[in-house]
Amino acid sequence: MTGELWAQFCSVAENEGHKAAIIDSATGHSISYLDLVAQSHAFADALSCWDHGALAFVGEPDLYALPLVLASAAAGWCFVPISDREPTTRI
């Protein structure tokens, strides 16, 4: 795992571990720093099978898709969020 963002996040996760890293305001569900690191590692491992260097995500990521952002950082990939509210011609 590489990248400054990833290193900074891991440092925070190491110190904050079981605290909530993200809380979904709509549902009240949360994910801890440790769980977020574990899920990000799993996604980063899956990304390592691909040789694209970028990950495009259409729509608003929910609580369970947010680890993809960190996984992209961990893998040294570019995360490209694409709004599903934009006209297709603009995308």
N, CA and C atoms as a LAMMPS dump frame, in Angstrom:
ITEM: TIMESTEP
0
ITEM: NUMBER OF ATOMS
273
ITEM: BOX BOUNDS ff ff ff
-5.0000000000000000e+02 5.0000000000000000e+02
-5.0000000000000000e+02 5.0000000000000000e+02
-5.0000000000000000e+02 5.0000000000000000e+02
ITEM: ATOMS id mol type element x y z
1 1 1 N 0.844 -1.174 0
2 1 2 C 0 0 0
3 1 3 C 0.892 1.24 0
4 2 1 N 0.584 2.16 -0.88
5 2 2 C 1.408 3.355 -1.002
6 2 3 C 0.546 4.603 -0.955
7 3 1 N 1.192 5.733 -0.914
8 3 2 C 0.481 7.003 -1.006
9 3 3 C 0.385 7.731 0.317
10 4 1 N 0.554 9.045 0.24
11 4 2 C 0.517 9.89 1.43
12 4 3 C -0.853 9.869 2.106
13 5 1 N -1.931 9.947 1.326
14 5 2 C -3.277 9.917 1.906
15 5 3 C -3.489 8.624 2.685
16 6 1 N -3.077 7.516 2.089
17 6 2 C -3.233 6.219 2.751
18 6 3 C -2.421 6.176 4.04
19 7 1 N -1.189 6.664 3.998
20 7 2 C -0.327 6.658 5.185
21 7 3 C -0.926 7.51 6.302
22 8 1 N -1.453 8.667 5.947
23 8 2 C -2.077 9.536 6.95
24 8 3 C -3.309 8.868 7.546
25 9 1 N -4.119 8.251 6.703
26 9 2 C -5.316 7.583 7.206
27 9 3 C -4.944 6.435 8.144
28 10 1 N -3.959 5.644 7.762
29 10 2 C -3.543 4.519 8.617
30 10 3 C -3.032 5.001 9.965
31 11 1 N -2.37 6.143 9.978
32 11 2 C -1.893 6.715 11.23
33 11 3 C -3.061 7.082 12.142
34 12 1 N -4.084 7.696 11.566
35 12 2 C -5.279 8.046 12.343
36 12 3 C -5.978 6.776 12.815
37 13 1 N -6.112 5.797 11.927
38 13 2 C -6.794 4.547 12.276
39 13 3 C -6.067 3.814 13.396
40 14 1 N -4.753 3.88 13.383
41 14 2 C -3.961 3.234 14.425
42 14 3 C -4.259 3.841 15.796
43 15 1 N -4.462 5.152 15.827
44 15 2 C -4.72 5.848 17.094
45 15 3 C -6.183 5.826 17.513
46 16 1 N -7.09 5.786 16.536
47 16 2 C -8.518 5.908 16.83
48 16 3 C -9.287 4.598 16.724
49 17 1 N -8.672 3.583 16.15
50 17 2 C -9.192 2.227 16.036
51 17 3 C -10.677 1.982 16.023
52 18 1 N -11.269 1.86 17.19
53 18 2 C -12.667 1.437 17.286
54 18 3 C -13.665 2.592 17.218
55 19 1 N -13.175 3.808 17.127
56 19 2 C -14.088 4.952 16.992
57 19 3 C -14.716 4.962 15.616
58 20 1 N -15.87 5.586 15.514
59 20 2 C -16.554 5.699 14.227
60 20 3 C -15.786 6.636 13.308
61 21 1 N -15.425 6.133 12.142
62 21 2 C -14.74 6.944 11.136
63 21 3 C -15.76 7.676 10.283
64 22 1 N -16.866 6.999 9.993
65 22 2 C -17.932 7.555 9.153
66 22 3 C -19.265 7.169 9.771
67 23 1 N -20.165 8.133 9.835
68 23 2 C -21.53 7.88 10.304
69 23 3 C -22.479 8.329 9.206
70 24 1 N -23.322 7.431 8.759
71 24 2 C -24.321 7.75 7.739
72 24 3 C -25.46 8.507 8.419
73 25 1 N -25.609 9.771 8.087
74 25 2 C -26.621 10.598 8.763
75 25 3 C -28.043 10.143 8.458
76 26 1 N -28.255 9.516 7.315
77 26 2 C -29.605 9.074 6.953
78 26 3 C -30.023 7.817 7.718
79 27 1 N -29.079 6.899 7.933
80 27 2 C -29.432 5.617 8.554
81 27 3 C -28.913 5.48 9.983
82 28 1 N -27.9 6.274 10.339
83 28 2 C -27.292 6.144 11.654
84 28 3 C -26.241 5.05 11.732
85 29 1 N -26.07 4.282 10.647
86 29 2 C -25.044 3.243 10.626
87 29 3 C -23.668 3.891 10.576
88 30 1 N -22.694 3.186 11.138
89 30 2 C -21.331 3.717 11.14
90 30 3 C -20.334 2.617 10.82
91 31 1 N -19.118 3.049 10.53
92 31 2 C -18.025 2.122 10.283
93 31 3 C -16.818 2.647 11.059
94 32 1 N -16.158 1.756 11.785
95 32 2 C -15.006 2.164 12.601
96 32 3 C -13.777 2.33 11.71
97 33 1 N -12.769 2.984 12.267
98 33 2 C -11.511 3.146 11.541
99 33 3 C -10.901 1.794 11.193
100 34 1 N -10.915 0.86 12.148
101 34 2 C -10.324 -0.453 11.892
102 34 3 C -11.071 -1.205 10.799
103 35 1 N -12.395 -1.137 10.824
104 35 2 C -13.187 -1.79 9.778
105 35 3 C -12.963 -1.131 8.425
106 36 1 N -12.822 0.187 8.433
107 36 2 C -12.592 0.911 7.191
108 36 3 C -11.241 0.525 6.587
109 37 1 N -10.216 0.374 7.43
110 37 2 C -8.909 -0.071 6.941
111 37 3 C -9.023 -1.478 6.35
112 38 1 N -9.701 -2.378 7.063
113 38 2 C -9.836 -3.765 6.592
114 38 3 C -10.584 -3.823 5.265
115 39 1 N -11.679 -3.089 5.157
116 39 2 C -12.447 -3.09 3.907
117 39 3 C -11.664 -2.442 2.774
118 40 1 N -10.915 -1.398 3.094
119 40 2 C -10.099 -0.738 2.071
120 40 3 C -9.016 -1.686 1.563
121 41 1 N -8.398 -2.454 2.476
122 41 2 C -7.404 -3.451 2.07
123 41 3 C -8.029 -4.479 1.138
124 42 1 N -9.222 -4.944 1.472
125 42 2 C -9.893 -5.946 0.633
126 42 3 C -10.166 -5.393 -0.765
127 43 1 N -10.658 -4.167 -0.837
128 43 2 C -10.906 -3.543 -2.139
129 43 3 C -9.588 -3.327 -2.889
130 44 1 N -8.544 -2.861 -2.187
131 44 2 C -7.246 -2.615 -2.83
132 44 3 C -6.677 -3.917 -3.389
133 45 1 N -6.841 -5.018 -2.658
134 45 2 C -6.387 -6.317 -3.159
135 45 3 C -7.132 -6.693 -4.438
136 46 1 N -8.425 -6.413 -4.469
137 46 2 C -9.214 -6.696 -5.673
138 46 3 C -8.753 -5.804 -6.834
139 47 1 N -8.442 -4.545 -6.543
140 47 2 C -7.993 -3.628 -7.594
141 47 3 C -6.648 -4.051 -8.168
142 48 1 N -5.833 -4.721 -7.359
143 48 2 C -4.498 -5.107 -7.819
144 48 3 C -4.548 -6.087 -8.996
145 49 1 N -5.686 -6.715 -9.21
146 49 2 C -5.851 -7.642 -10.335
147 49 3 C -6.029 -6.901 -11.66
148 50 1 N -6.284 -5.608 -11.584
149 50 2 C -6.541 -4.796 -12.778
150 50 3 C -5.363 -3.868 -13.028
151 51 1 N -5.162 -3.504 -14.264
152 51 2 C -4.057 -2.634 -14.621
153 51 3 C -4.583 -1.356 -15.277
154 52 1 N -5.494 -0.663 -14.568
155 52 2 C -6.095 0.538 -15.152
156 52 3 C -5.571 1.825 -14.527
157 53 1 N -5.346 1.846 -13.248
158 53 2 C -4.825 3.03 -12.582
159 53 3 C -5.866 4.06 -12.207
160 54 1 N -7.109 3.787 -12.54
161 54 2 C -8.185 4.712 -12.182
162 54 3 C -9.455 3.913 -11.91
163 55 1 N -10.26 4.436 -11.013
164 55 2 C -11.529 3.806 -10.67
165 55 3 C -12.621 4.852 -10.78
166 56 1 N -13.561 4.636 -11.681
167 56 2 C -14.686 5.556 -11.841
168 56 3 C -15.87 5.004 -11.062
169 57 1 N -16.555 5.891 -10.356
170 57 2 C -17.717 5.504 -9.557
171 57 3 C -18.868 6.413 -9.944
172 58 1 N -19.967 5.813 -10.388
173 58 2 C -21.134 6.58 -10.797
174 58 3 C -22.126 6.638 -9.65
175 59 1 N -22.56 7.859 -9.315
176 59 2 C -23.536 8.044 -8.249
177 59 3 C -22.881 8.454 -6.947
178 60 1 N -23.691 8.541 -5.927
179 60 2 C -23.231 8.931 -4.593
180 60 3 C -22.842 7.669 -3.826
181 61 1 N -21.552 7.521 -3.454
182 61 2 C -21.176 6.307 -2.724
183 61 3 C -21.835 6.258 -1.348
184 62 1 N -22.364 5.097 -0.999
185 62 2 C -22.947 4.938 0.328
186 62 3 C -21.848 4.526 1.305
187 63 1 N -22.223 4.293 2.528
188 63 2 C -21.283 3.957 3.585
189 63 3 C -20.397 2.771 3.206
190 64 1 N -20.95 1.806 2.503
191 64 2 C -20.231 0.577 2.202
192 64 3 C -19.366 0.692 0.947
193 65 1 N -19.571 1.744 0.163
194 65 2 C -18.731 1.973 -1.019
195 65 3 C -17.597 2.954 -0.733
196 66 1 N -17.681 3.693 0.354
197 66 2 C -16.64 4.676 0.673
198 66 3 C -15.238 4.083 0.823
199 67 1 N -15.093 2.83 1.278
200 67 2 C -13.734 2.267 1.321
201 67 3 C -13.054 2.222 -0.05
202 68 1 N -13.832 2.295 -1.126
203 68 2 C -13.236 2.329 -2.461
204 68 3 C -12.355 3.562 -2.662
205 69 1 N -12.735 4.679 -2.048
206 69 2 C -11.942 5.901 -2.159
207 69 3 C -10.567 5.671 -1.538
208 70 1 N -10.545 5.117 -0.334
209 70 2 C -9.275 4.833 0.333
210 70 3 C -8.511 3.707 -0.349
211 71 1 N -9.224 2.725 -0.871
212 71 2 C -8.559 1.639 -1.596
213 71 3 C -7.84 2.182 -2.82
214 72 1 N -8.46 3.138 -3.481
215 72 2 C -7.817 3.769 -4.639
216 72 3 C -6.54 4.469 -4.208
217 73 1 N -6.617 5.183 -3.094
218 73 2 C -5.425 5.869 -2.58
219 73 3 C -4.352 4.856 -2.191
220 74 1 N -4.766 3.766 -1.554
221 74 2 C -3.815 2.742 -1.117
222 74 3 C -3.117 2.089 -2.309
223 75 1 N -3.861 1.921 -3.398
224 75 2 C -3.312 1.268 -4.589
225 75 3 C -2.579 2.252 -5.495
226 76 1 N -2.617 3.545 -5.142
227 76 2 C -1.992 4.559 -5.991
228 76 3 C -2.816 4.866 -7.227
229 77 1 N -4.103 4.609 -7.141
230 77 2 C -5.008 4.835 -8.26
231 77 3 C -5.693 6.186 -8.126
232 78 1 N -6.257 6.644 -9.211
233 78 2 C -7.069 7.853 -9.234
234 78 3 C -8.53 7.442 -9.052
235 79 1 N -9.228 8.071 -8.111
236 79 2 C -10.656 7.81 -7.9
237 79 3 C -11.423 8.908 -8.62
238 80 1 N -12.311 8.525 -9.531
239 80 2 C -13.062 9.485 -10.341
240 80 3 C -14.551 9.357 -10.029
241 81 1 N -15.078 10.269 -9.198
242 81 2 C -16.527 10.233 -8.939
243 81 3 C -17.272 10.871 -10.108
244 82 1 N -18.322 10.212 -10.548
245 82 2 C -19.135 10.718 -11.657
246 82 3 C -20.565 10.878 -11.165
247 83 1 N -21.087 12.076 -11.312
248 83 2 C -22.45 12.339 -10.858
249 83 3 C -23.45 11.682 -11.797
250 84 1 N -24.389 10.952 -11.205
251 84 2 C -25.447 10.349 -12.011
252 84 3 C -26.56 11.358 -12.304
253 85 1 N -26.373 12.587 -11.845
254 85 2 C -27.338 13.646 -12.116
255 85 3 C -26.994 14.443 -13.374
256 86 1 N -25.786 14.209 -13.901
257 86 2 C -25.351 14.905 -15.111
258 86 3 C -25.945 14.238 -16.35
259 87 1 N -26.22 15.05 -17.371
260 87 2 C -26.692 14.436 -18.629
261 87 3 C -25.613 13.528 -19.203
262 88 1 N -26.014 12.473 -19.834
263 88 2 C -25.069 11.49 -20.408
264 88 3 C -24.096 12.164 -21.365
265 89 1 N -24.558 13.127 -22.122
266 89 2 C -23.671 13.798 -23.074
267 89 3 C -22.549 14.556 -22.39
268 90 1 N -22.791 15.012 -21.18
269 90 2 C -21.758 15.741 -20.439
270 90 3 C -20.73 14.801 -19.841
271 91 1 N -21.16 13.619 -19.493
272 91 2 C -20.244 12.641 -18.899
273 91 3 C -19.359 12.083 -19.98
